Amino acid sequence: MSSLIRVRMSAHNAHYGGNLVDGAKMLQLFGDVATELLIKLDGDEGLFKAYSMVEFNAPVYAGDYIEAHGEIIHIGTTSRKMRFEARKVIIPKPEINDSACDLLDEPIIVCVAEGTCVTPLDKQRKHSERLVE
């Protein structure tokens, strides 16, 4: 089971000089992806318990389009282990004009993470397979 969202980073998301976006924004996107995955699996938003690994691999700037992808890699009784990846897929080209953008031939992986979410048994409304290969 997987989920994908695409969002454009706005000037509002820029937190540092040079329109650099705070890495925490990628974790927020991963949280949204995790919520969708839990709703699909359990019929409940569940709770994000912890990240076991986060790597920031490339900068993200205002104007970049980011795809956040997640998949459930293990299902326990209440825990759901997930893997996430954020990719830059479109970049602005202000040197051409203020509305020019390029679709990247090859997405740039900007962040990867693994984390665990929990859906308490009394909140699980859907009967799902409890093992994901």
MONORHU-V739361 format. One record per pair of residues at least 4 apart in sequence whose C-alpha atoms are under 7 Angstrom apart, sorted by the first residue. I is the first residue (numbers start at 1). J is the second residue. Records with the same first field share a line. If there is no record, write none. Layout:
I->J + J
This chain:
1->71 + 72
2->37 + 70 + 71 + 72
3->33 + 36 + 37 + 69 + 70 + 71
4->33 + 67 + 68 + 69 + 70
5->67 + 68 + 69
6->65 + 66 + 67 + 68
7->65 + 66 + 67
8->63 + 64 + 65 + 66
9->13 + 61 + 62 + 63 + 64 + 65
10->14 + 62 + 63
11->19 + 62
13->21 + 62
14->19 + 20 + 21 + 22 + 61 + 62
15->19 + 20 + 21 + 22
16->20 + 21
19->61 + 62
20->60 + 61 + 62
21->60 + 61 + 62
24->28
25->29
26->30 + 86
27->31
28->32
29->33 + 68
30->34 + 68 + 84
31->35
32->36
33->37 + 69 + 70
34->38 + 70
35->39 + 45 + 46
36->40
37->41
38->42 + 43 + 44 + 45 + 46
39->43 + 44 + 45
41->126 + 128
42->124 + 125 + 126
43->124 + 125 + 126
44->123 + 124
46->117 + 118 + 119
47->117 + 118 + 119
48->116 + 117 + 118
49->116 + 117 + 118
50->115 + 116
51->114 + 115 + 116
52->114 + 115
53->113 + 114
54->112 + 113 + 114
55->111 + 112 + 113
56->110 + 111 + 112
57->109 + 110 + 111
58->109 + 110
59->110
60->64
63->91 + 92
64->88 + 90 + 91 + 92
65->88 + 89 + 90 + 91
66->86 + 87 + 88 + 89
67->86 + 87 + 88 + 89
68->85 + 86 + 87
69->84 + 85 + 86
70->82 + 83 + 84 + 85
71->82 + 83 + 84
72->80 + 81 + 82 + 83
73->81 + 82 + 83 + 132 + 133
74->80 + 81 + 131 + 132
75->79 + 80 + 81 + 130 + 131 + 132
76->80 + 130
78->118 + 119 + 120 + 121
79->116 + 117 + 118 + 119
80->116 + 117 + 118
81->115 + 116 + 117
82->114 + 115 + 116
83->113 + 114 + 115
84->112 + 113 + 114
85->111 + 112 + 113
86->109 + 110 + 111 + 112
87->107 + 108 + 109 + 110
88->107 + 108 + 109 + 110
89->103 + 104 + 107 + 108
90->101 + 102 + 103 + 104
91->101 + 102 + 103
92->100 + 101 + 102
93->97 + 100 + 101 + 102
94->98 + 100
96->100
119->123 + 124
120->124
